[in-house]
Amino acid sequence: MTTTGAVPALQAALAAENAAIFGYGAAGAHLTGSSRAAAEQDWTAHNRARDTLAAMISARGATPAAAHAFYQLPFRVHNASSAARLAAHLEDGVTRAYLGLVAVGDQRLRRFGAMATLAAAQRAASWRGSTQAFPGLSPPSTP
Amino acid sequence: MLAVSAAALPLLLGAAGCRSSDAFAGPDPLAGPPPLGHDVLTLQAVIAAEENMIDLYRTASSGDPGTSRARLLRSLLAQHEQHLVQLKARLVPGGSGGPGGSGGKGFPPGSGGSGGSSPRVSTARLRAAERASAADLVRRLVTMPPALAQLFASIAASDATHVTALGG
């Protein structure tokens, strides 16, 4: 069996967090009231997660990858509905990235990745308004 | 970013009881079936728990089919049924665990699992079951092969979203 290296998986999670931080900034501009408050709360959570991941990468002797100055949004965001869709899309990406950490050999990192997967999936479901059978995985086919 | 595909998850559990040296010596025909490996036992336990969850949802959604609660429960039940399909697909038929792998474990269908005597299953009880399932999967995944650990984590995440959908 092959386990994923810890640092590449951590870097992938960091990249997803950086994309989410940028994306929430774009989404928040189109949200008001409780939705905007939720977006700000999630944005704060992603900033904290970014700092945590950067520290974990540094502790392993690697350099945390810097965020890009700009991220291409997956679709045009022009109102509250598309902003919510963007937030769900961002959380899906974060969920996928943390599933990568679940494949590493270090058991503590696995548990950390699993808990972060749960949190991102819950945020995605909240923005989407519905649940999924397999958050973070491609639509499964029975092997 | 790391790509994760459920379709690519490997099927490696059939020979979990064999060691590499067994391949040279060959199986002892008088020794009986090899002991089940940790991965197989864990997967069987998770399958049994998923079957219990499905039974609980079937009981909960059996009445008043037109209500919004019933529609929600049917939707969540369908996702649990998808979980079960994927989990069972990772047990190799014909191994010591038998087809499906969960025979003899858990409650038989229709028994109500953890409380079949009451036809009414509260939303709070479903929430508690979902929360416990997610925690159990996270606890178990740390010792599993990577692909199976990812499947467990994804199912745990789904269960966690169910807690929220149920008002938790």
HADDOCK unambig.tbl for C-alpha pairs under 7 A between the chains (distance, minus, plus):
assign (segid A and resid 1 and name CA) (segid B and resid 145 and name CA) 6.81 0.50 0.50
assign (segid A and resid 3 and name CA) (segid B and resid 146 and name CA) 6.17 0.50 0.50
assign (segid A and resid 12 and name CA) (segid B and resid 1 and name CA) 4.88 0.50 0.50
assign (segid A and resid 12 and name CA) (segid B and resid 2 and name CA) 6.63 0.50 0.50
assign (segid A and resid 96 and name CA) (segid B and resid 4 and name CA) 6.98 0.50 0.50
assign (segid A and resid 97 and name CA) (segid B and resid 1 and name CA) 6.42 0.50 0.50
assign (segid A and resid 97 and name CA) (segid B and resid 2 and name CA) 6.37 0.50 0.50
assign (segid A and resid 99 and name CA) (segid B and resid 150 and name CA) 5.94 0.50 0.50
assign (segid A and resid 100 and name CA) (segid B and resid 2 and name CA) 6.00 0.50 0.50
assign (segid A and resid 102 and name CA) (segid B and resid 146 and name CA) 6.94 0.50 0.50
assign (segid A and resid 102 and name CA) (segid B and resid 149 and name CA) 6.46 0.50 0.50
assign (segid A and resid 102 and name CA) (segid B and resid 150 and name CA) 5.85 0.50 0.50
assign (segid A and resid 103 and name CA) (segid B and resid 146 and name CA) 4.32 0.50 0.50
assign (segid A and resid 103 and name CA) (segid B and resid 147 and name CA) 6.73 0.50 0.50
assign (segid A and resid 103 and name CA) (segid B and resid 149 and name CA) 6.71 0.50 0.50
assign (segid A and resid 103 and name CA) (segid B and resid 150 and name CA) 6.47 0.50 0.50
assign (segid A and resid 104 and name CA) (segid B and resid 146 and name CA) 7.00 0.50 0.50
assign (segid A and resid 107 and name CA) (segid B and resid 142 and name CA) 5.29 0.50 0.50
assign (segid A and resid 110 and name CA) (segid B and resid 142 and name CA) 6.07 0.50 0.50
assign (segid A and resid 111 and name CA) (segid B and resid 138 and name CA) 6.68 0.50 0.50
assign (segid A and resid 111 and name CA) (segid B and resid 142 and name CA) 6.58 0.50 0.50
assign (segid A and resid 114 and name CA) (segid B and resid 138 and name CA) 6.46 0.50 0.50
assign (segid A and resid 114 and name CA) (segid B and resid 153 and name CA) 5.56 0.50 0.50
assign (segid A and resid 117 and name CA) (segid B and resid 157 and name CA) 6.42 0.50 0.50
assign (segid A and resid 118 and name CA) (segid B and resid 156 and name CA) 6.91 0.50 0.50
assign (segid A and resid 118 and name CA) (segid B and resid 157 and name CA) 4.27 0.50 0.50
assign (segid A and resid 118 and name CA) (segid B and resid 160 and name CA) 6.43 0.50 0.50
assign (segid A and resid 121 and name CA) (segid B and resid 157 and name CA) 5.92 0.50 0.50
assign (segid A and resid 121 and name CA) (segid B and resid 161 and name CA) 6.82 0.50 0.50
assign (segid A and resid 122 and name CA) (segid B and resid 160 and name CA) 6.72 0.50 0.50
assign (segid A and resid 122 and name CA) (segid B and resid 161 and name CA) 5.04 0.50 0.50
assign (segid A and resid 125 and name CA) (segid B and resid 161 and name CA) 6.46 0.50 0.50
assign (segid A and resid 131 and name CA) (segid B and resid 158 and name CA) 6.90 0.50 0.50
assign (segid A and resid 131 and name CA) (segid B and resid 161 and name CA) 6.13 0.50 0.50
assign (segid A and resid 131 and name CA) (segid B and resid 162 and name CA) 6.87 0.50 0.50
assign (segid A and resid 132 and name CA) (segid B and resid 158 and name CA) 6.13 0.50 0.50
assign (segid A and resid 133 and name CA) (segid B and resid 79 and name CA) 4.81 0.50 0.50
assign (segid A and resid 133 and name CA) (segid B and resid 82 and name CA) 6.78 0.50 0.50
assign (segid A and resid 133 and name CA) (segid B and resid 83 and name CA) 6.88 0.50 0.50
assign (segid A and resid 133 and name CA) (segid B and resid 155 and name CA) 6.86 0.50 0.50
assign (segid A and resid 133 and name CA) (segid B and resid 158 and name CA) 5.61 0.50 0.50
assign (segid A and resid 134 and name CA) (segid B and resid 154 and name CA) 5.28 0.50 0.50
assign (segid A and resid 134 and name CA) (segid B and resid 155 and name CA) 5.91 0.50 0.50
assign (segid A and resid 134 and name CA) (segid B and resid 158 and name CA) 6.19 0.50 0.50
assign (segid A and resid 135 and name CA) (segid B and resid 154 and name CA) 5.37 0.50 0.50
assign (segid A and resid 135 and name CA) (segid B and resid 157 and name CA) 6.50 0.50 0.50
assign (segid A and resid 135 and name CA) (segid B and resid 158 and name CA) 6.23 0.50 0.50
assign (segid A and resid 136 and name CA) (segid B and resid 154 and name CA) 6.48 0.50 0.50
assign (segid A and resid 137 and name CA) (segid B and resid 4 and name CA) 5.89 0.50 0.50
assign (segid A and resid 137 and name CA) (segid B and resid 5 and name CA) 5.61 0.50 0.50
assign (segid A and resid 137 and name CA) (segid B and resid 6 and name CA) 5.83 0.50 0.50
assign (segid A and resid 138 and name CA) (segid B and resid 4 and name CA) 6.84 0.50 0.50
assign (segid A and resid 138 and name CA) (segid B and resid 5 and name CA) 5.04 0.50 0.50
assign (segid A and resid 138 and name CA) (segid B and resid 6 and name CA) 5.93 0.50 0.50
assign (segid A and resid 140 and name CA) (segid B and resid 6 and name CA) 4.89 0.50 0.50
assign (segid A and resid 140 and name CA) (segid B and resid 7 and name CA) 5.40 0.50 0.50
assign (segid A and resid 141 and name CA) (segid B and resid 7 and name CA) 5.38 0.50 0.50
assign (segid A and resid 142 and name CA) (segid B and resid 7 and name CA) 6.88 0.50 0.50
assign (segid A and resid 142 and name CA) (segid B and resid 86 and name CA) 6.11 0.50 0.50
assign (segid A and resid 142 and name CA) (segid B and resid 89 and name CA) 6.24 0.50 0.50
assign (segid A and resid 143 and name CA) (segid B and resid 7 and name CA) 6.18 0.50 0.50
assign (segid A and resid 143 and name CA) (segid B and resid 89 and name CA) 6.47 0.50 0.50
